[in-house]
Amino acid sequence: MPIDVAQFEAALRAAIPLTALEIEDQSSGCGESFAVVLVSEVFEGKGTLARHRMVNQLLKPWIAQMHAFSQKTYTPQQYEKLKDS
């Protein structure tokens, strides 16, 4: 069953206080493969693996419905630095 992007975005925003969010449906519209960029202060002091585990746990029901899921997680400071480069 394809994932509704609007519902997926609402679930992300409900699970994590986000400063920025990018969602890319990489499945040509069938809703089974997504890449997300998440920017939040909750990632402060956490390494990449800890951030990804946290997101995976929070979104477990959604991710279980997908064929593929990739994520990039940044603190607001990291994201600003990335945008400036």
N, CA, C and O of each residue as an XYZ file, in Angstrom:
340
protein
N       0.845     -1.172      0.000
C       0.000      0.000      0.000
C       0.894      1.241      0.000
O       1.759      1.371      0.866
N       0.704      2.138     -0.939
C       1.551      3.330     -1.011
C       1.357      4.251      0.195
O       0.273      4.354      0.768
N       2.438      4.902      0.543
C       2.422      5.855      1.654
C       1.927      7.202      1.131
O       2.365      7.675      0.082
N       1.024      7.799      1.869
C       0.536      9.136      1.553
C       1.562     10.135      2.101
O       1.812     10.171      3.306
N       2.153     10.940      1.222
C       3.227     11.856      1.619
C       2.750     12.852      2.678
O       3.491     13.155      3.613
N       1.539     13.359      2.545
C       1.024     14.322      3.519
C       0.904     13.678      4.905
O       1.242     14.304      5.910
N       0.429     12.447      4.960
C       0.314     11.750      6.245
C       1.686     11.426      6.811
O       1.903     11.515      8.019
N       2.616     11.048      5.932
C       3.978     10.757      6.367
C       4.625     12.015      6.940
O       5.278     11.959      7.982
N       4.446     13.141      6.266
C       4.993     14.408      6.771
C       4.385     14.755      8.127
O       5.096     15.185      9.035
N       3.083     14.569      8.266
C       2.422     14.854      9.546
C       2.980     13.961     10.650
O       3.167     14.416     11.778
N       3.247     12.700     10.336
C       3.812     11.776     11.326
C       5.214     12.210     11.735
O       5.564     12.160     12.914
N       6.018     12.637     10.762
C       7.363     13.127     11.072
C       7.303     14.348     11.979
O       8.016     14.427     12.980
N       6.455     15.289     11.621
C       6.345     16.521     12.414
C       5.794     16.261     13.812
O       6.146     16.970     14.755
N       4.938     15.259     13.957
C       4.383     14.914     15.268
C       5.432     14.204     16.133
O       5.424     14.344     17.356
N       6.329     13.446     15.504
C       7.310     12.655     16.243
C       8.529     13.461     16.675
O       9.112     13.204     17.728
N       8.913     14.445     15.850
C      10.158     15.178     16.091
C       9.912     16.668     15.883
O       9.308     17.052     14.881
N      10.369     17.521     16.812
C      10.247     18.965     16.581
C      11.265     19.393     15.513
O      12.463     19.462     15.785
N      10.789     19.671     14.325
C      11.656     19.935     13.181
C      11.790     21.412     12.855
O      10.827     22.174     12.939
N      13.004     21.802     12.481
C      13.235     23.160     11.977
C      13.134     23.169     10.467
O      12.742     24.167      9.864
N      13.495     22.033      9.855
C      13.392     21.889      8.397
C      13.135     20.417      8.080
O      13.565     19.519      8.804
N      12.426     20.201      6.984
C      12.098     18.851      6.556
C      12.031     18.821      5.041
O      11.389     19.665      4.416
N      12.699     17.842      4.463
C      12.612     17.601      3.025
C      12.249     16.135      2.843
O      12.884     15.251      3.418
N      11.228     15.887      2.044
C      10.811     14.518      1.748
C      10.852     14.336      0.242
O      10.269     15.118     -0.509
N      11.546     13.297     -0.187
C      11.618     12.999     -1.614
C      11.096     11.587     -1.853
O      11.644     10.613     -1.337
N      10.037     11.492     -2.640
C       9.526     10.194     -3.046
C      10.413      9.723     -4.195
O      10.357     10.276     -5.294
N      11.222      8.711     -3.944
C      12.158      8.214     -4.945
C      11.614      7.009     -5.705
O      12.352      6.310     -6.400
N      10.324      6.783     -5.562
C       9.727      5.594     -6.167
C       8.890      5.909     -7.399
O       8.056      5.102     -7.810
N       9.107      7.060     -7.977
C       8.336      7.468     -9.173
C       6.837      7.503     -8.909
O       6.029      7.233     -9.797
N       6.481      7.840     -7.675
C       5.079      8.037     -7.346
C       4.362      6.858     -6.734
O       3.204      6.994     -6.341
N       4.998      5.705     -6.636
C       4.288      4.556     -6.068
C       4.296      4.576     -4.536
O       3.600      3.778     -3.910
N       5.073      5.476     -3.926
C       5.040      5.664     -2.481
C       5.683      4.566     -1.674
O       5.231      4.275     -0.566
N       6.735      3.941     -2.198
C       7.383      2.870     -1.452
C       8.858      3.115     -1.172
O       9.517      2.281     -0.551
N       9.386      4.255     -1.625
C      10.792      4.566     -1.403
C      10.939      6.065     -1.144
O      10.573      6.895     -1.976
N      11.483      6.390      0.026
C      11.594      7.785      0.409
C      12.988      8.118      0.924
O      13.657      7.293      1.546
N      13.404      9.338      0.651
C      14.619      9.913      1.227
C      14.178     11.172      1.971
O      13.442     11.995      1.427
N      14.627     11.315      3.202
C      14.244     12.474      3.997
C      15.468     13.173      4.554
O      16.493     12.550      4.830
N      15.339     14.465      4.712
C      16.317     15.283      5.417
C      15.573     15.868      6.607
O      14.555     16.542      6.449
N      16.090     15.606      7.789
C      15.467     16.067      9.028
C      16.431     16.994      9.751
O      17.602     16.662      9.936
N      15.939     18.145     10.154
C      16.755     19.106     10.893
C      16.039     19.401     12.210
O      14.899     19.864     12.223
N      16.729     19.125     13.311
C      16.103     19.317     14.613
C      17.157     19.513     15.702
O      18.274     19.002     15.614
N      16.776     20.253     16.708
C      17.639     20.451     17.868
C      17.773     19.180     18.695
O      18.722     19.055     19.469
N      16.846     18.231     18.554
C      16.938     16.987     19.331
C      18.146     16.147     18.932
O      18.513     15.212     19.643
N      18.763     16.472     17.801
C      19.940     15.741     17.346
C      21.238     16.252     17.970
O      22.293     15.644     17.793
N      21.165     17.366     18.699
C      22.344     17.935     19.362
C      22.979     16.885     20.273
O      22.293     16.237     21.063
N      24.292     16.729     20.154
C      25.021     15.832     21.037
C      24.907     14.359     20.689
O      25.471     13.519     21.390
N      24.196     14.028     19.628
C      24.040     12.633     19.223
C      24.822     12.385     17.943
O      24.875     13.241     17.060
N      25.420     11.221     17.853
C      26.109     10.826     16.635
C      25.103     10.395     15.572
O      23.912     10.254     15.851
N      25.586     10.191     14.371
C      24.712      9.812     13.254
C      23.948      8.527     13.539
O      22.745      8.461     13.288
N      24.617      7.513     14.054
C      23.954      6.247     14.322
C      22.838      6.411     15.351
O      21.754      5.857     15.170
N      23.077      7.150     16.411
C      22.055      7.380     17.437
C      20.868      8.155     16.855
O      19.717      7.865     17.183
N      21.142      9.120     16.009
C      20.069      9.893     15.369
C      19.210      8.989     14.495
O      17.981      9.031     14.562
N      19.862      8.174     13.680
C      19.130      7.304     12.767
C      18.320      6.258     13.520
O      17.191      5.948     13.140
N      18.890      5.722     14.573
C      18.145      4.755     15.389
C      16.905      5.409     15.999
O      15.830      4.810     16.032
N      17.064      6.640     16.479
C      15.942      7.355     17.072
C      14.823      7.546     16.042
O      13.659      7.267     16.327
N      15.180      8.018     14.856
C      14.192      8.242     13.797
C      13.550      6.916     13.385
O      12.332      6.834     13.230
N      14.372      5.883     13.211
C      13.837      4.577     12.825
C      12.830      4.061     13.847
O      11.794      3.508     13.475
N      13.127      4.237     15.127
C      12.210      3.781     16.177
C      10.907      4.576     16.158
O       9.824      4.004     16.272
N      11.016      5.891     16.014
C       9.823      6.736     15.996
C       8.929      6.467     14.788
O       7.707      6.581     14.871
N       9.548      6.110     13.673
C       8.797      5.913     12.427
C       8.659      4.451     12.034
O       8.351      4.143     10.882
N       8.880      3.563     12.965
C       8.881      2.130     12.687
C       7.654      1.657     11.890
O       7.826      0.926     10.915
N       6.431      2.039     12.260
C       5.273      1.565     11.491
C       5.289      2.047     10.034
O       4.869      1.322      9.132
N       5.767      3.252      9.816
C       5.833      3.806      8.459
C       6.919      3.120      7.649
O       6.695      2.722      6.505
N       8.089      2.984      8.243
C       9.230      2.396      7.540
C       8.941      0.946      7.167
O       9.390      0.470      6.124
N       8.197      0.247      8.010
C       7.859     -1.150      7.734
C       7.041     -1.295      6.450
O       7.040     -2.364      5.840
N       6.353     -0.245      6.037
C       5.529     -0.283      4.823
C       6.314      0.078      3.566
O       5.793     -0.033      2.456
N       7.558      0.508      3.733
C       8.344      0.999      2.603
C       9.289     -0.073      2.071
O       9.693     -0.990      2.785
N       9.621      0.072      0.817
C      10.643     -0.771      0.209
C      12.030     -0.228      0.583
O      12.952     -0.999      0.852
N      12.168      1.100      0.598
C      13.455      1.723      0.923
C      13.227      3.045      1.654
O      12.285      3.781      1.360
N      14.106      3.328      2.608
C      14.037      4.570      3.378
C      15.454      5.024      3.679
O      16.247      4.272      4.245
N      15.772      6.256      3.300
C      17.074      6.810      3.653
C      16.861      8.147      4.347
O      15.902      8.866      4.068
N      17.759      8.457      5.239
C      17.612      9.684      6.015
C      18.946     10.377      6.190
O      20.002      9.747      6.256
N      18.863     11.688      6.264
C      19.991     12.525      6.642
C      19.484     13.380      7.791
O      18.429     14.007      7.690
N      20.230     13.402      8.869
C      19.807     14.122     10.064
C      20.855     15.170     10.421
O      22.052     14.887     10.464
N      20.382     16.372     10.673
C      21.275     17.491     10.984
C      20.731     18.294     12.153
O      19.524     18.343     12.387
N      21.645     18.921     12.882
C      21.247     19.946     13.833
C      21.008     21.215     13.003
O      21.467     21.287     11.863
N      20.312     22.202     13.538
C      20.127     23.446     12.783
C      21.452     24.096     12.373
O      21.556     24.642     11.275
N      22.460     24.044     13.241
C      23.755     24.638     12.928
C      24.440     23.888     11.781
O      25.009     24.507     10.883
N      24.382     22.568     11.817
C      24.972     21.769     10.743
C      24.283     22.044      9.412
O      24.932     22.136      8.370
N      22.982     22.171      9.460
C      22.201     22.397      8.238
C      22.518     23.766      7.635
O      22.650     23.892      6.417
N      22.638     24.779      8.475
C      22.987     26.120      7.988
C      24.374     26.115      7.351
O      24.585     26.716      6.297
N      25.305     25.438      7.992
C      26.660     25.340      7.460
C      26.654     24.610      6.116
O      27.371     24.992      5.191
N      25.850     23.572      6.017
C      25.741     22.802      4.783
C      25.149     23.656      3.657
O      25.619     23.595      2.521
N      24.136     24.436      3.963
C      23.506     25.292      2.966
C      24.445     26.404      2.500
O      24.379     26.833      1.349
N      25.312     26.865      3.389
C      26.229     27.945      3.057
C      27.416     27.489      2.197
O      28.073     28.305      1.549
N      27.679     26.181      2.200
C      28.836     25.693      1.440
C      28.517     25.394     -0.006
O      29.397     24.977     -0.759
